[in-house]
């Protein structure tokens, strides 16, 4: 079944294989496509998966570091070249979608001295708790800077303490901020124009990023207690995501594929469970989404404390582990932790009389595992992220009977560690292999190749060194 065709909206995929969005940190600081981006996606396309989803791409026209952006028409030429590159490399066999994302402000963890001297706004409660009604602001700042942690916990509000220990982070519930209050009005058009640009650039569809630690997932979260009709009961939490989708659909048309990536479970205290997300899946399907791609976890709420000068990273806590489990694991292991909740969401969608394709991802790496998921109706399409990074030829190797040549992901999360530091993402199975190969592009530190060596099935058949043998 894995290599049988499937219809996704108006698209026909040649196989039920899917490369989920992964951020490789190869764009320019201004968000433009680079040659490194082109080579990265070209390498995946040569493996001919059914579909590739381009990395989370920002919908706003604001600086966001070396992440792709789609918030202005000036980004279109590079995105068009990316589409053409994938089409050419896959011989037209792979469909290309782009994931579009909004995110709120996240600041680096400050030095305590700077936090108290510059960033903290002195409020009446600070004076009251310090017994400092008549003190100057300067004296209050100096006093706070020398207080031990237990005293700071008494004097500072919870969010102030968080800003000190983790870095300031906006939330969709910060209704005191005008731009946060305005999100339900602003977001539909921002996403819609990004969708328009995606279609103009030639992408086969868009994936709305409603997952993990970002804006749209935060609207869906059970922790969203906005009081303006966009928080509280799940019927209100789903409003903004549905309004975004409907506006995107209005702009791109009914003949263009639009779906979303959302969480099967948030995996945080008080967060969404399958009961919530099955409801969302049905609502998204009823609204006319063309596919549902399921992830899990990856939240700021339980992230580990970053070092001073670094930002919190939503894949470091327990929910982050659920998103990207590794070989050092609990008794469940790192494989397929998202299968059961995904299957439950699909069952709810089918029980509602809807046929929207459901994509399962998370710790899937083998053909028999993937085939069983489809045969047992747990999903309609199988996504392989880290496994496709370990071996982008996985699809072609398995399809052509060269499964023994596959480089199997070891789930060490070497790639995730690079992502956490915003370094160019590679895999340890191949990034130090054949570094003297003519014309290969190296990482900024000159130590790692940025794409794996080419796979030559004819050489493999003859017993000559192949990509996987060379990496041993």
C-alpha positions as CSV (number, residue, x, y, z in Angstrom):
1,X,0.0,0.0,0.0
2,X,2.8,2.4,0.8
3,X,3.7,2.9,-2.8
4,X,0.1,3.1,-4.1
5,X,-1.3,6.5,-5.2
6,X,-3.6,8.7,-3.0
7,X,-5.6,11.8,-3.6
8,X,-5.0,14.8,-1.4
9,X,-7.4,17.6,-2.3
10,X,-6.9,18.1,-6.0
11,X,-3.4,16.5,-5.9
12,X,-2.6,12.9,-6.8
13,X,0.4,11.6,-4.9
14,X,2.2,8.7,-6.6
15,X,2.8,7.1,-3.2
16,X,1.6,7.4,0.4
17,X,5.0,8.7,1.5
18,X,5.5,12.2,3.0
19,X,8.6,14.2,4.1
20,X,7.4,16.5,6.9
21,X,8.7,20.0,7.2
22,X,12.1,20.3,8.8
23,X,14.0,23.6,9.3
24,X,17.6,23.1,8.0
25,X,18.9,26.7,8.8
26,X,20.0,27.4,5.3
27,X,18.1,30.6,4.4
28,X,19.7,34.1,4.5
29,X,19.2,36.2,7.6
30,X,16.6,38.1,5.5
31,X,14.7,34.9,4.7
32,X,15.7,34.4,1.1
33,X,16.2,31.0,-0.6
34,X,19.9,30.2,-0.9
35,X,21.9,27.7,-3.0
36,X,22.1,25.6,0.2
37,X,18.3,25.5,0.4
38,X,18.1,24.4,-3.3
39,X,20.7,21.6,-2.8
40,X,18.9,20.4,0.4
41,X,15.5,20.0,-1.2
42,X,17.0,18.7,-4.5
43,X,18.6,15.9,-2.5
44,X,15.4,14.9,-0.9
45,X,13.6,15.1,-4.2
46,X,16.0,12.6,-5.8
47,X,14.6,10.0,-3.5
48,X,11.1,10.6,-5.0
49,X,8.8,10.6,-2.0
50,X,5.1,11.2,-2.7
51,X,5.4,14.7,-1.2
52,X,7.8,17.0,0.4
53,X,6.8,19.8,2.7
54,X,9.1,22.8,2.7
55,X,10.2,24.0,6.2
56,X,8.2,26.4,8.4
57,X,8.2,29.6,6.4
58,X,7.3,32.9,8.1
59,X,4.2,34.8,6.9
60,X,5.1,38.2,8.3
61,X,7.5,40.6,6.7
62,X,9.7,40.8,9.8
63,X,13.3,39.6,10.5
64,X,13.4,36.1,11.8
65,X,16.9,34.8,11.3
66,X,17.9,32.2,8.7
67,X,14.3,30.9,8.2
68,X,12.6,31.1,4.9
69,X,10.0,33.8,4.6
70,X,6.9,34.3,2.4
71,X,5.6,37.6,3.8
72,X,6.3,39.7,0.7
73,X,6.4,39.3,-3.0
74,X,10.1,39.9,-3.1
75,X,10.6,36.3,-1.8
76,X,8.8,34.8,-4.9
77,X,11.7,34.5,-7.3
78,X,13.7,32.3,-4.9
79,X,10.7,30.2,-4.0
80,X,9.9,29.7,-7.7
81,X,13.4,28.4,-8.2
82,X,13.0,26.0,-5.3
83,X,9.8,24.6,-6.8
84,X,11.5,24.2,-10.2
85,X,14.5,22.5,-8.5
86,X,12.4,19.9,-6.8
87,X,10.3,19.2,-9.9
88,X,13.4,18.7,-12.0
89,X,15.2,16.5,-9.4
90,X,12.2,14.2,-8.9
91,X,11.4,14.0,-12.6
92,X,8.0,15.4,-11.7
93,X,7.2,12.5,-9.4
94,X,7.2,14.4,-6.1
95,X,4.6,17.0,-5.1
96,X,5.9,20.0,-3.2
97,X,4.0,21.8,-0.5
98,X,5.1,24.6,1.8
99,X,4.4,25.0,5.5
100,X,3.5,28.5,6.5
101,X,3.8,29.7,10.1
102,X,3.2,32.6,12.5
103,X,5.1,33.0,15.8
104,X,5.1,35.5,18.6
105,X,8.1,37.2,20.2
106,X,10.5,35.1,22.2
107,X,13.6,36.8,23.8
108,X,16.9,35.5,24.9
109,X,17.4,34.8,28.6
110,X,18.9,38.0,29.9
111,X,21.8,38.6,32.3
112,X,20.2,39.4,35.7
113,X,22.0,42.7,35.9
114,X,20.6,43.8,32.6
115,X,17.1,42.5,33.4
116,X,16.8,44.6,36.6
117,X,18.6,47.6,35.2
118,X,16.8,47.8,31.8
119,X,13.9,45.4,31.2
120,X,11.9,45.1,34.3
121,X,9.1,47.7,34.7
122,X,8.9,48.7,38.3
123,X,5.3,48.3,39.5
124,X,3.4,49.1,42.7
125,X,3.6,45.4,43.9
126,X,7.4,45.6,43.9
127,X,7.3,48.6,46.2
128,X,4.7,46.9,48.4
129,X,6.5,43.6,48.7
130,X,9.8,45.2,49.4
131,X,8.4,47.7,51.8
132,X,9.8,50.4,49.5
133,X,6.9,52.8,48.9
134,X,9.2,55.8,49.1
135,X,12.3,54.4,47.5
136,X,13.6,55.7,44.2
137,X,13.3,53.4,41.2
138,X,17.1,53.2,41.1
139,X,17.2,51.9,44.6
140,X,14.5,49.3,44.0
141,X,16.4,48.0,40.9
142,X,19.6,47.7,42.9
143,X,17.8,45.9,45.7
144,X,16.2,43.4,43.4
145,X,19.5,42.7,41.7
146,X,21.0,41.4,44.9
147,X,18.0,39.4,46.2
148,X,18.4,35.6,46.5
149,X,16.2,33.4,44.3
150,X,13.7,32.6,47.0
151,X,13.1,36.3,47.8
152,X,12.8,37.1,44.1
153,X,10.1,34.5,43.8
154,X,8.2,36.4,46.5
155,X,8.6,39.9,45.0
156,X,8.3,39.2,41.3
157,X,5.1,38.1,39.5
158,X,5.2,34.7,37.8
159,X,5.7,36.2,34.3
160,X,8.4,38.5,35.5
161,X,10.2,35.6,37.1
162,X,9.9,33.6,33.9
163,X,11.3,36.5,31.8
164,X,14.3,36.6,34.1
165,X,14.9,32.9,34.2
166,X,13.9,31.9,30.6
167,X,13.6,35.1,28.6
168,X,10.5,37.1,27.8
169,X,7.8,35.2,25.7
170,X,4.6,36.5,24.3
171,X,1.4,34.4,24.6
172,X,-1.9,34.6,22.7
173,X,-3.5,35.3,26.1
174,X,-1.7,38.6,26.6
175,X,-4.8,40.6,25.8
176,X,-3.2,43.7,27.4
177,X,-1.0,44.0,24.3
178,X,-2.9,45.5,21.4
179,X,-1.2,43.4,18.7
180,X,-2.1,40.2,20.6
181,X,-5.7,41.3,21.0
182,X,-5.8,41.9,17.3
183,X,-4.5,38.5,16.2
184,X,-7.9,37.1,15.2
185,X,-8.4,40.0,12.9
186,X,-4.8,40.1,11.5
187,X,-3.9,36.5,11.0
188,X,-6.4,35.4,8.4
189,X,-5.2,37.9,5.8
190,X,-1.5,37.3,6.7
191,X,-1.9,33.5,6.1
192,X,-4.1,34.1,3.0
193,X,-1.5,36.3,1.3
194,X,1.2,33.8,2.1
195,X,-1.1,31.1,0.5
196,X,-1.5,33.3,-2.6
197,X,2.3,33.7,-2.9
198,X,2.7,29.9,-2.5
199,X,0.4,29.3,-5.3
200,X,2.0,32.0,-7.5
201,X,5.4,30.4,-6.8
202,X,4.2,27.1,-8.1
203,X,3.9,25.0,-4.9
204,X,1.3,22.2,-5.2
205,X,-0.3,23.2,-1.9
206,X,0.2,24.7,1.6
207,X,0.3,23.3,5.0
208,X,-0.9,25.6,7.8
209,X,1.3,25.3,10.8
210,X,-1.1,24.8,13.7
211,X,1.4,22.7,15.8
212,X,3.9,22.9,18.6
213,X,4.8,26.1,20.4
214,X,3.6,28.7,17.9
215,X,0.7,31.1,17.5
216,X,-2.0,28.9,15.9
217,X,-1.3,25.9,18.2
218,X,-1.6,28.3,21.2
219,X,-5.1,29.3,20.1
220,X,-6.1,25.6,20.0
221,X,-4.5,24.8,23.4
222,X,-6.6,24.0,26.4
223,X,-4.4,26.6,28.2
224,X,-5.9,29.4,26.0
225,X,-8.2,31.3,28.3
226,X,-8.8,34.4,26.1
227,X,-12.0,36.1,27.1
228,X,-12.9,37.6,23.7
229,X,-14.6,34.5,22.2
230,X,-11.3,33.0,21.0
231,X,-10.4,31.0,24.1
232,X,-11.9,28.8,26.8
233,X,-14.2,26.1,25.4
234,X,-12.7,24.2,22.5
235,X,-15.5,25.5,20.3
236,X,-14.0,28.9,20.8
237,X,-10.4,27.8,20.7
238,X,-10.9,26.5,17.2
239,X,-12.4,29.7,15.9
240,X,-9.2,31.5,14.9
241,X,-7.7,28.4,13.1
242,X,-10.9,27.9,11.2
243,X,-11.2,31.6,10.2
244,X,-7.6,31.5,9.0
245,X,-8.3,28.4,6.9
246,X,-11.5,29.9,5.4
247,X,-9.7,33.1,4.3
248,X,-6.9,31.1,2.8
249,X,-9.4,29.0,0.9
250,X,-11.1,32.2,-0.4
251,X,-7.9,33.6,-1.7
252,X,-6.2,30.4,-3.2
253,X,-9.4,28.8,-4.5
254,X,-11.2,25.5,-4.1
255,X,-8.8,23.8,-6.6
256,X,-5.7,24.3,-4.5
257,X,-4.6,21.9,-1.8
258,X,-4.7,23.3,1.7
259,X,-4.3,21.3,4.9
260,X,-2.8,21.7,8.3
261,X,-0.2,20.2,10.8
262,X,-1.5,20.1,14.3
263,X,-0.9,18.2,17.6
264,X,-2.5,14.8,18.4
265,X,-1.6,15.6,22.0
266,X,0.1,18.6,23.6
267,X,1.8,16.4,26.2
268,X,1.9,19.1,28.9
269,X,0.0,19.5,32.2
270,X,-3.5,20.8,31.4
271,X,-3.0,20.7,27.7
272,X,-5.0,19.1,24.9
273,X,-5.7,15.4,24.9
274,X,-7.1,13.2,22.1
275,X,-10.6,14.2,23.1
276,X,-9.9,17.8,22.1
277,X,-7.8,17.0,19.0
278,X,-10.3,14.5,17.6
279,X,-12.9,17.3,17.8
280,X,-10.5,19.7,16.0
281,X,-9.8,17.0,13.3
282,X,-13.5,16.7,12.6
283,X,-14.0,20.5,12.5
284,X,-11.0,21.0,10.2
285,X,-12.3,18.2,7.9
286,X,-15.8,19.6,7.9
287,X,-14.5,23.0,6.9
288,X,-12.9,21.5,3.9
289,X,-9.2,21.0,4.7
290,X,-7.6,18.6,2.2
291,X,-5.3,16.8,4.7
292,X,-4.5,16.5,8.4
293,X,-0.9,15.9,9.4
294,X,-0.4,15.0,13.1
295,X,2.5,15.7,15.3
296,X,2.8,15.8,19.2
297,X,4.3,17.8,22.0
298,X,7.1,20.4,21.4
299,X,5.9,23.1,23.7
300,X,7.6,26.1,25.5
301,X,5.6,25.3,28.7
302,X,7.9,22.6,29.9
303,X,11.1,23.5,28.1
304,X,14.4,23.4,30.0
305,X,15.9,26.6,31.2
306,X,18.2,28.1,28.5
307,X,21.7,29.4,29.2
308,X,22.0,33.2,29.6
309,X,22.1,34.7,26.1
310,X,20.0,31.8,24.6
311,X,16.3,31.5,23.9
312,X,14.1,28.7,25.3
313,X,13.8,25.8,22.9
314,X,10.5,24.0,22.9
315,X,11.9,20.5,22.2
316,X,14.0,20.2,25.4
317,X,11.3,19.2,28.0
318,X,9.1,16.2,28.3
319,X,6.7,17.4,25.5
320,X,9.7,18.0,23.3
321,X,10.8,14.4,23.9
322,X,7.4,13.3,22.8
323,X,7.9,15.2,19.6
324,X,11.4,14.0,18.8
325,X,12.0,10.9,21.0
326,X,15.5,9.4,21.0
327,X,17.1,6.1,21.6
328,X,17.6,6.9,25.3
329,X,14.0,6.3,26.1
330,X,11.4,4.9,28.5
331,X,9.8,1.5,28.2
332,X,7.8,2.6,25.2
333,X,10.9,3.4,23.1
334,X,11.2,6.1,20.5
335,X,9.2,4.4,17.7
336,X,5.7,5.3,16.8
337,X,4.6,7.1,19.9
338,X,2.1,9.1,17.9
339,X,0.3,6.2,16.2
340,X,-2.5,5.5,18.6
341,X,-3.6,9.2,19.0
342,X,-3.4,9.7,15.3
343,X,-5.5,6.6,14.7
344,X,-8.1,7.9,17.2
345,X,-8.4,11.2,15.4
346,X,-8.7,9.4,12.0
347,X,-11.4,7.2,13.5
348,X,-13.3,10.3,14.7
349,X,-13.1,11.9,11.2
350,X,-14.3,8.7,9.5
351,X,-17.2,8.4,12.1
352,X,-18.3,11.9,11.1
353,X,-18.6,10.6,7.5
354,X,-15.5,12.5,6.3
355,X,-12.7,11.0,4.1
356,X,-9.9,13.6,4.7
357,X,-6.5,11.9,4.4
358,X,-4.6,11.7,7.7
359,X,-0.8,11.7,7.9
360,X,1.0,9.9,10.8
361,X,4.5,10.9,11.8
362,X,6.9,10.3,14.6
363,X,9.5,7.6,15.0
364,X,8.6,5.8,11.7
365,X,11.6,4.3,9.9
366,X,10.8,0.9,8.4
367,X,8.8,-0.4,5.4
368,X,6.9,-3.1,7.4
369,X,6.0,-0.6,10.1
370,X,4.7,1.9,7.6
371,X,2.8,-0.7,5.6
372,X,1.1,-2.0,8.7
373,X,-0.1,1.5,9.7
374,X,-1.8,1.8,6.3
375,X,-3.1,-1.8,6.2
376,X,-4.6,-1.4,9.7
377,X,-6.3,1.9,8.9
378,X,-4.3,4.0,11.4
379,X,-3.4,6.5,8.7
380,X,-3.6,7.2,5.0
381,X,-0.1,8.6,4.4
382,X,3.1,8.0,6.4
383,X,5.5,10.8,7.1
384,X,9.2,10.1,7.7
385,X,11.2,13.1,8.9
386,X,14.4,12.0,10.7
387,X,14.5,8.8,8.7
388,X,14.4,10.8,5.4
389,X,17.2,13.0,6.8
390,X,19.3,10.0,7.6
391,X,18.7,8.6,4.1
392,X,16.8,10.7,1.6
393,X,16.9,7.8,-0.8
394,X,14.9,5.6,1.6
395,X,11.9,5.8,-0.7
396,X,13.7,4.9,-3.9
397,X,15.7,2.2,-2.2
398,X,12.7,0.5,-0.6
399,X,10.6,0.8,-3.7
400,X,13.3,-0.7,-5.9
401,X,14.1,-3.6,-3.7
402,X,17.3,-2.2,-2.2
403,X,16.1,-2.0,1.4
404,X,19.3,-3.5,2.7
405,X,21.1,-0.4,1.5
406,X,19.0,1.9,3.7
407,X,20.8,4.0,6.3
408,X,18.5,3.6,9.3
409,X,18.1,6.5,11.6
410,X,19.8,5.8,15.0
411,X,17.6,8.4,16.8
412,X,20.5,10.0,18.6
413,X,19.0,13.4,17.9
414,X,22.3,14.7,16.6
415,X,20.2,16.7,14.1
416,X,18.0,18.1,16.8
417,X,21.0,19.3,18.7
418,X,22.2,21.2,15.7
419,X,18.7,22.7,15.2
420,X,18.7,23.8,18.8
421,X,21.8,25.9,18.2
422,X,20.5,27.2,14.8
423,X,23.4,25.4,13.1
424,X,23.0,24.0,9.6
425,X,21.2,20.6,10.2
426,X,22.9,17.4,9.0
427,X,23.0,13.8,10.0
428,X,25.9,12.1,11.7
429,X,25.5,9.0,9.4
430,X,26.8,10.9,6.4
431,X,28.0,14.4,7.2
432,X,31.7,13.4,7.7
433,X,31.7,11.0,4.7
434,X,33.7,11.6,1.6
435,X,34.4,15.2,2.5
436,X,37.0,15.4,-0.2
437,X,34.4,14.9,-2.9
438,X,34.8,17.6,-5.5
439,X,32.2,20.4,-5.4
440,X,30.5,19.5,-2.2
441,X,29.3,22.3,0.0
442,X,30.6,22.3,3.6
443,X,29.1,23.7,6.9
444,X,30.3,27.1,8.1
445,X,32.9,25.5,10.3
446,X,34.2,23.5,7.4
447,X,33.8,20.1,9.3
448,X,30.5,18.7,7.8
449,X,29.2,18.2,4.3
450,X,25.7,19.6,4.0
451,X,24.0,16.9,1.9
452,X,24.7,13.1,1.7
453,X,26.6,11.5,-1.1
454,X,24.6,10.3,-4.1
455,X,23.3,6.8,-4.1
456,X,24.1,4.7,-7.2
457,X,22.0,1.5,-7.2
458,X,24.2,-0.1,-10.0
459,X,27.3,0.3,-7.8
460,X,25.3,-1.2,-4.8
461,X,24.4,-4.2,-6.9
462,X,28.0,-4.8,-7.9
463,X,29.1,-4.7,-4.2
464,X,31.0,-1.4,-4.5
465,X,31.0,1.1,-1.7
466,X,27.7,2.9,-1.4
467,X,26.5,5.8,0.7
468,X,25.7,3.6,3.7
469,X,28.9,1.4,3.5
470,X,31.1,4.5,3.2
471,X,29.5,5.9,6.4
472,X,30.4,2.9,8.5
